[in-house]
Amino acid sequence: MDKTFHIVTFGCQMNKLDSELLRAALEKNGMRPVRAPSDADVLIYNTCSVRQHAEDRVLSHLGGWRKRAEADSDFILGVVGCMAQRLGDEIRQQFPFVRLLCGTRSFLNVPEYIGKISSTGRAVTATGDRPIRIERDPAMRSEPHHAYVSIMRGCSNFCTYCIVPHVRGPERSRPETEIVDEVQRLTADGVAEVTLLGQNVNAYGRHKNHSDGAEGGLPRLLERVNAIENIKRVRFVTNHPKDMTEDILRSVADNEKVCEHLHMPIQSASDRVLKAMNRRYTRNHYLNTVEKARRIIPGIAVSSDFIVGFPGESDSDFEDTLALLRSVQFHQSYIFRYSPRPGTDAVQLADDVPDQVKRERQQALLAAQKQVDIRRRNGLVGETLEVMCHGHNTHRPEEGRLIGRSRRSDIVVFDGCNKGKINAGDTRHVTIEKATALTLFGRIG
């Protein structure tokens, strides 16, 4: 197809990877990417439904294309991913000029659907539930030194606030050998670091009927990826506290390329709220898991997610969460206000925490985390860290400094001008000289 395309991506790392896979599929079918949405014959929005705000942003974008879509019969406006899966033709009822709706389990067939739209002039809706067969072009990635690798898709947890299981389907693990082969091809193309992705990554290989070739679980997969010759770093997200086992923790400790960083969302520190969320662990279980992780992997960084204002969350419930954030000293926290998602069990509960209270609780957690960040990062001044270079510091390119990440995922800006050429993916030992709440600054030792 002699058409140009542009993809706009909203949401998580999984969506970013899906966009890379979709771009590869489109290019394989002869289409050419363009930088500006306005230059594209085919404009595709890859969408997120986790929060209402994410959906509202997409809807606002779609409205902006009404004039062109109604005037240009060759222009194809498409919505793929979670919103298309959740809302289906509801999107087209509001925006009848949207010509392609494709869900989370059909998006790699988009080239076929574009061909049908072009030849027939009729819109296409595809929100089936067949599993995706991932075919990865190793050159198709957003960073030269890093790549996301999907090791499983879907989620079977059904937390009451979360739409993901409804739009991405049940957990399905990819075969271990297929993942290892993909990482080998990526490293042959220059990738130095991979992040293994799954909505519930530590459940890899555990779900019945959808785990052929993944029976060794996450520990064996980490061991095999760690053994790949040219890989320098391995990360994995996101972890569910109920599925974090000692075997996984020991695998992190035993495999030197696996980074000492664990993203394990708690969401709330109130047992009552956790039960209402259907998280299937308690505050004490979470704290014990963190203690075990720090004992098995000295110096491990633990980060988390929090939701404030879940239905029925009292002042006391929130104070429990605030106290836990301060005591655990998280490496990083992502803090969100609860918003009801149609189709989830929690939507049946009264959204009884006023929005102003949600905002105040969010700000209180953010302020507490900032204090933790400042204290922890100031404590790193004088330390020497292994930093992987990502490239030049784009925020202040005139200074000629480089930016990268430590093994524990701290952002580090460092001076490397007098140390020879340093490429993205190269690692250096950097002595930290200064710290802010968000960033470390240092010099190659």
C-alpha positions as CSV (number, residue, x, y, z in Angstrom):
1,M,0.0,0.0,0.0
2,D,1.5,3.3,-1.0
3,K,0.2,5.3,2.0
4,T,1.8,7.3,4.8
5,F,0.9,6.8,8.4
6,H,1.5,8.2,11.9
7,I,0.8,6.6,15.3
8,V,-0.1,8.6,18.4
9,T,0.4,6.5,21.6
10,F,-1.3,6.9,24.9
11,G,-0.7,4.9,28.1
12,C,1.7,2.3,29.5
13,Q,4.9,0.6,28.2
14,M,2.8,-2.2,26.8
15,N,1.0,0.4,24.5
16,K,4.4,1.8,23.5
17,L,5.5,-1.7,22.5
18,D,2.3,-2.4,20.7
19,S,2.8,0.8,18.6
20,E,6.3,-0.4,17.7
21,L,4.9,-3.8,16.6
22,L,2.1,-2.0,14.7
23,R,4.6,0.3,12.9
24,A,6.6,-2.7,11.8
25,A,3.5,-4.4,10.4
26,L,2.5,-1.3,8.5
27,E,6.0,-0.8,7.1
28,K,6.2,-4.5,6.1
29,N,3.1,-3.8,4.0
30,G,4.7,-0.9,2.1
31,M,3.4,2.0,4.2
32,R,5.7,4.9,5.2
33,P,5.9,6.6,8.6
34,V,5.7,10.4,8.7
35,R,6.6,12.7,11.6
36,A,3.6,15.0,11.5
37,P,0.0,13.7,12.0
38,S,-1.2,16.2,9.4
39,D,1.0,14.6,6.7
40,A,-0.4,11.1,7.2
41,D,-2.9,9.3,4.9
42,V,-3.6,7.1,7.9
43,L,-3.6,8.5,11.4
44,I,-3.9,5.9,14.2
45,Y,-4.5,6.5,17.9
46,N,-3.3,3.7,20.1
47,T,-5.3,4.2,23.3
48,C,-5.5,3.6,27.0
49,S,-8.6,3.1,29.2
50,V,-7.1,2.8,32.6
51,R,-8.3,6.3,33.6
52,Q,-11.0,8.6,32.3
53,H,-8.5,11.3,31.7
54,A,-6.6,9.2,29.2
55,E,-9.8,8.5,27.3
56,D,-10.9,12.2,27.4
57,R,-7.6,13.2,25.8
58,V,-8.1,10.8,22.9
59,L,-11.7,12.0,22.4
60,S,-10.4,15.6,22.3
61,H,-7.9,14.7,19.6
62,L,-10.4,12.9,17.5
63,G,-12.7,15.9,17.4
64,G,-9.9,18.0,16.0
65,W,-9.8,15.8,12.8
66,R,-13.5,16.2,11.9
67,K,-13.0,18.8,9.2
68,R,-10.3,16.9,7.4
69,A,-12.0,13.5,7.8
70,E,-15.2,14.7,6.4
71,A,-13.6,16.5,3.4
72,D,-10.9,14.0,2.5
73,S,-12.3,10.6,1.5
74,D,-8.8,9.1,1.3
75,F,-7.9,10.0,4.9
76,I,-8.3,7.1,7.3
77,L,-8.6,7.9,11.0
78,G,-8.3,4.9,13.3
79,V,-8.6,4.1,17.0
80,V,-6.8,0.9,18.2
81,G,-6.2,-0.6,21.6
82,C,-8.0,-0.5,24.9
83,M,-10.6,2.2,24.1
84,A,-11.6,0.5,20.9
85,Q,-11.9,-2.8,22.7
86,R,-13.9,-1.3,25.5
87,L,-16.2,1.1,23.6
88,G,-16.4,-0.4,20.1
89,D,-18.9,1.4,17.9
90,E,-19.7,3.9,20.7
91,I,-16.7,5.8,19.4
92,R,-18.1,5.9,15.9
93,Q,-21.5,7.0,17.1
94,Q,-19.8,10.1,18.5
95,F,-17.3,10.4,15.7
96,P,-18.8,8.9,12.6
97,F,-15.7,9.9,10.6
98,V,-13.6,7.4,12.5
99,R,-13.1,4.6,9.9
100,L,-11.1,2.0,11.8
101,L,-11.8,0.6,15.3
102,C,-9.4,-2.2,16.3
103,G,-9.1,-3.8,19.7
104,T,-6.2,-5.1,21.7
105,R,-6.3,-8.6,20.2
106,S,-6.5,-7.6,16.5
107,F,-4.2,-4.6,16.2
108,L,-1.5,-6.5,14.2
109,N,-4.1,-7.0,11.5
110,V,-4.5,-3.3,10.9
111,P,-2.7,-3.4,7.5
112,E,-5.4,-5.8,6.3
113,Y,-8.2,-3.6,7.6
114,I,-6.7,-0.5,6.0
115,G,-6.7,-2.4,2.7
116,K,-10.3,-3.2,3.1
117,I,-11.3,0.3,3.9
118,S,-9.3,1.6,0.9
119,S,-10.9,-0.9,-1.5
120,T,-14.5,-0.8,-0.3
121,G,-14.8,2.6,1.3
122,R,-16.5,1.0,4.3
123,A,-15.4,1.4,7.9
124,V,-14.0,-1.6,9.8
125,T,-14.6,-2.7,13.5
126,A,-12.5,-5.5,14.8
127,T,-12.7,-6.3,18.5
128,G,-12.4,-10.1,18.5
129,D,-10.6,-12.2,21.2
130,R,-8.2,-14.3,19.2
131,P,-4.6,-14.3,20.8
132,I,-1.9,-12.2,19.2
133,R,1.0,-13.8,17.4
134,I,3.9,-11.4,18.0
135,E,6.4,-11.0,15.1
136,R,9.1,-8.6,16.1
137,D,11.3,-6.6,13.7
138,P,14.3,-5.9,16.0
139,A,15.1,-2.7,14.3
140,M,11.6,-1.3,15.1
141,R,12.1,0.4,18.5
142,S,12.1,3.9,19.9
143,E,15.6,3.7,21.5
144,P,18.8,2.3,20.0
145,H,20.1,0.8,23.2
146,H,16.8,-0.4,24.9
147,A,13.8,-2.4,23.9
148,Y,10.6,-3.6,25.6
149,V,9.8,-7.3,25.2
150,S,6.4,-8.7,25.8
151,I,6.6,-12.0,27.7
152,M,2.9,-12.3,28.4
153,R,-0.3,-10.5,27.6
154,G,-3.6,-9.9,29.4
155,C,-4.5,-10.1,33.1
156,S,-6.6,-12.5,35.2
157,N,-6.6,-10.7,38.5
158,F,-9.8,-8.6,38.1
159,C,-9.0,-5.9,40.7
160,T,-12.3,-4.2,41.1
161,Y,-11.1,-0.8,39.9
162,C,-9.2,-2.0,36.8
163,I,-10.5,-2.3,33.2
164,V,-7.3,-4.1,31.9
165,P,-8.6,-7.7,32.2
166,H,-11.8,-6.7,30.4
167,V,-10.0,-5.1,27.4
168,R,-6.8,-7.2,27.2
169,G,-8.3,-10.6,28.1
170,P,-6.9,-13.4,30.3
171,E,-3.2,-14.0,31.0
172,R,-1.3,-15.8,28.2
173,S,2.4,-16.4,28.4
174,R,4.7,-16.5,25.4
175,P,6.9,-19.5,25.0
176,E,10.3,-19.1,26.7
177,T,12.3,-20.0,23.6
178,E,10.4,-17.4,21.5
179,I,11.3,-14.7,24.0
180,V,14.9,-15.7,24.2
181,D,15.2,-15.7,20.4
182,E,13.6,-12.2,20.3
183,V,16.1,-10.8,22.8
184,Q,19.0,-12.4,20.9
185,R,17.9,-10.7,17.7
186,L,17.5,-7.4,19.6
187,T,21.1,-7.6,21.0
188,A,22.4,-8.5,17.6
189,D,20.9,-5.2,16.4
190,G,22.6,-3.2,19.2
191,V,20.2,-3.4,22.2
192,A,22.1,-3.4,25.5
193,E,19.1,-3.4,27.9
194,V,15.7,-5.1,27.7
195,T,12.6,-4.6,29.9
196,L,10.4,-7.7,30.1
197,L,6.7,-6.7,30.1
198,G,3.5,-8.1,31.4
199,Q,0.5,-6.8,33.2
200,N,1.3,-9.3,35.9
201,V,4.9,-10.3,35.0
202,N,5.7,-12.4,38.0
203,A,2.8,-14.8,37.1
204,Y,4.6,-15.7,33.9
205,G,4.1,-19.3,33.1
206,R,1.7,-20.0,36.0
207,H,-1.8,-19.7,34.4
208,K,-3.4,-22.9,33.2
209,N,-4.0,-23.6,29.5
210,H,-2.1,-20.6,28.3
211,S,1.5,-21.4,29.3
212,D,2.9,-23.8,26.7
213,G,6.6,-23.4,26.6
214,A,6.7,-21.2,29.7
215,E,6.7,-23.9,32.4
216,G,9.9,-22.7,34.0
217,G,8.2,-19.4,35.0
218,L,9.9,-16.1,35.5
219,P,13.0,-17.3,37.4
220,R,14.1,-19.6,34.5
221,L,13.3,-17.0,31.9
222,L,15.5,-14.4,33.8
223,E,18.3,-16.9,33.9
224,R,18.1,-17.6,30.2
225,V,18.0,-13.9,29.2
226,N,20.8,-13.2,31.6
227,A,22.9,-15.7,29.8
228,I,22.6,-13.9,26.4
229,E,26.1,-12.8,25.6
230,N,25.6,-9.1,24.5
231,I,22.9,-8.1,26.9
232,K,24.0,-5.8,29.7
233,R,20.9,-5.2,31.7
234,V,17.5,-6.9,32.2
235,R,14.4,-5.3,33.9
236,F,10.9,-6.7,34.4
237,V,7.5,-5.0,35.2
238,T,4.9,-5.0,36.6
239,N,4.8,-7.2,39.7
240,H,1.7,-8.2,41.7
241,P,2.5,-8.5,45.4
242,K,0.5,-11.7,45.8
243,D,2.6,-13.4,43.1
244,M,6.1,-12.3,44.3
245,T,7.9,-15.5,45.3
246,E,11.3,-16.1,47.0
247,D,12.4,-18.0,43.8
248,I,11.9,-14.8,41.8
249,L,13.8,-12.7,44.3
250,R,16.7,-15.2,44.4
251,S,16.7,-15.1,40.6
252,V,17.3,-11.3,40.7
253,A,20.1,-11.8,43.2
254,D,21.7,-14.7,41.3
255,N,21.7,-13.2,37.8
256,E,24.1,-10.3,37.6
257,K,22.5,-8.6,34.6
258,V,19.1,-8.4,36.2
259,C,18.8,-4.9,37.8
260,E,18.1,-4.5,41.5
261,H,14.8,-2.7,41.0
262,L,11.3,-4.0,41.8
263,H,8.2,-2.2,40.8
264,M,5.5,-3.7,43.0
265,P,2.3,-1.6,43.3
266,I,0.5,-1.7,46.7
267,Q,-2.3,0.7,45.8
268,S,-3.5,1.1,49.4
269,A,-2.1,0.2,52.9
270,S,-5.6,-0.3,54.4
271,D,-6.6,-4.0,54.6
272,R,-10.2,-3.0,54.3
273,V,-9.6,-1.0,51.1
274,L,-7.3,-3.8,49.7
275,K,-10.1,-6.3,50.2
276,A,-12.6,-4.0,48.4
277,M,-10.1,-3.7,45.6
278,N,-9.8,-7.5,45.4
279,R,-6.0,-7.2,45.6
280,R,-5.7,-10.5,47.6
281,Y,-3.0,-9.6,49.9
282,T,-2.7,-7.6,53.2
283,R,-0.6,-4.8,54.4
284,N,1.5,-7.2,56.4
285,H,2.0,-9.5,53.5
286,Y,3.3,-6.6,51.4
287,L,5.6,-5.4,54.2
288,N,7.0,-8.9,54.6
289,T,7.6,-9.2,50.9
290,V,9.5,-5.9,50.9
291,E,11.6,-7.1,53.9
292,K,12.3,-10.4,52.2
293,A,13.4,-8.6,49.0
294,R,15.7,-6.3,50.9
295,R,17.2,-9.3,52.7
296,I,17.8,-11.4,49.6
297,I,18.9,-8.5,47.4
298,P,20.8,-5.9,49.4
299,G,20.2,-2.4,48.2
300,I,17.2,-3.3,46.0
301,A,15.1,-0.3,45.0
302,V,11.3,-0.9,45.5
303,S,8.8,1.4,43.7
304,S,5.0,1.4,43.9
305,D,1.7,2.7,42.7
306,F,-1.0,4.2,44.9
307,I,-4.7,4.9,44.3
308,V,-6.3,7.5,46.5
309,G,-10.0,8.1,47.0
310,F,-11.2,4.6,46.3
311,P,-14.9,4.2,47.3
312,G,-15.2,4.1,51.1
313,E,-11.6,5.2,51.8
314,S,-11.7,6.9,55.1
315,D,-9.3,9.4,56.6
316,S,-8.0,6.6,58.8
317,D,-7.5,4.3,55.7
318,F,-5.5,7.1,54.0
319,E,-3.4,7.7,57.1
320,D,-2.4,4.1,57.0
321,T,-1.3,4.5,53.4
322,L,0.6,7.7,54.1
323,A,2.4,6.0,57.1
324,L,3.4,3.0,54.9
325,L,4.8,5.2,52.2
326,R,7.0,7.0,54.7
327,S,8.1,3.8,56.5
328,V,9.0,1.8,53.4
329,Q,10.9,4.6,51.8
330,F,10.0,3.8,48.2
331,H,12.4,4.4,45.4
332,Q,9.6,6.0,43.4
333,S,5.8,6.2,43.7
334,Y,3.1,6.8,41.1
335,I,0.0,8.3,42.7
336,F,-3.4,8.4,41.1
337,R,-6.8,9.6,42.0
338,Y,-9.5,7.0,41.7
339,S,-11.9,7.3,38.7
340,P,-14.8,4.9,38.1
341,R,-14.3,2.8,35.0
342,P,-17.5,1.4,33.4
343,G,-17.4,-2.4,33.2
344,T,-15.5,-2.9,36.4
345,D,-17.0,-4.1,39.7
346,A,-16.0,-1.0,41.6
347,V,-18.3,1.1,39.4
348,Q,-21.2,-0.3,41.4
349,L,-19.8,1.3,44.5
350,A,-20.7,4.9,45.5
351,D,-17.8,7.2,44.4
352,D,-18.2,8.8,47.8
353,V,-14.8,10.5,48.3
354,P,-15.1,14.2,47.1
355,D,-12.8,15.1,44.3
356,Q,-11.2,17.9,46.4
357,V,-10.4,15.3,49.1
358,K,-8.9,13.0,46.4
359,R,-6.7,15.9,45.3
360,E,-5.6,16.7,48.8
361,R,-4.7,13.1,49.5
362,Q,-2.8,12.8,46.2
363,Q,-0.8,15.9,47.0
364,A,0.0,14.7,50.6
365,L,1.4,11.4,49.2
366,L,3.4,13.3,46.5
367,A,4.8,15.6,49.1
368,A,5.8,12.7,51.4
369,Q,7.4,10.8,48.5
370,K,9.3,14.0,47.5
371,Q,10.8,14.1,51.1
372,V,11.8,10.5,50.7
373,D,13.4,11.2,47.3
374,I,15.4,14.1,48.6
375,R,16.6,12.3,51.6
376,R,17.5,9.1,49.6
377,R,19.2,10.9,46.7
378,N,21.2,13.2,49.0
379,G,22.5,10.1,50.7
380,L,24.0,9.0,47.3
381,V,26.2,12.0,47.1
382,G,29.8,10.7,47.1
383,E,28.8,7.2,46.0
384,T,29.9,5.7,42.6
385,L,27.2,4.2,40.5
386,E,27.2,2.1,37.3
387,V,25.3,4.3,34.8
388,M,24.1,3.3,31.4
389,C,24.2,6.2,29.0
390,H,20.9,7.0,27.2
391,G,22.4,9.9,25.1
392,H,22.8,13.7,25.5
393,N,20.8,15.6,28.1
394,T,18.1,17.0,25.8
395,H,16.8,19.4,28.5
396,R,20.1,21.3,28.4
397,P,21.9,20.3,25.2
398,E,24.2,23.3,25.3
399,E,26.0,21.9,28.3
400,G,27.1,18.8,26.4
401,R,26.3,16.6,29.3
402,L,25.0,13.0,29.1
403,I,22.0,11.4,30.7
404,G,21.5,7.8,31.8
405,R,20.1,5.5,34.5
406,S,21.7,3.6,37.3
407,R,20.9,-0.1,37.9
408,R,18.3,1.0,40.4
409,S,16.7,3.3,37.8
410,D,17.9,6.7,39.2
411,I,18.2,9.3,36.5
412,V,21.8,10.5,36.3
413,V,23.2,13.5,34.4
414,F,26.9,13.3,34.1
415,D,29.9,15.0,32.5
416,G,31.6,12.7,30.0
417,C,33.1,15.3,27.6
418,N,36.8,14.4,28.4
419,K,36.4,10.7,28.5
420,G,36.2,9.8,24.8
421,K,33.1,9.0,22.8
422,I,30.3,7.5,24.8
423,N,27.4,5.9,23.0
424,A,23.8,5.1,24.2
425,G,24.0,1.7,25.8
426,D,27.6,2.2,27.1
427,T,28.0,1.9,30.9
428,R,30.3,4.0,33.0
429,H,31.1,4.4,36.7
430,V,29.9,7.9,37.8
431,T,30.7,9.5,41.1
432,I,27.6,11.5,42.3
433,E,28.4,15.1,43.2
434,K,24.9,16.6,43.6
435,A,21.3,15.5,44.0
436,T,17.8,16.9,43.6
437,A,14.4,15.2,44.3
438,L,14.4,13.8,40.8
439,T,17.9,13.7,39.4
440,L,21.5,12.8,40.4
441,F,24.4,14.8,38.9
442,G,27.9,13.4,38.7
443,R,31.2,12.9,36.9
444,I,32.8,9.9,35.4
445,G,35.4,8.7,37.9
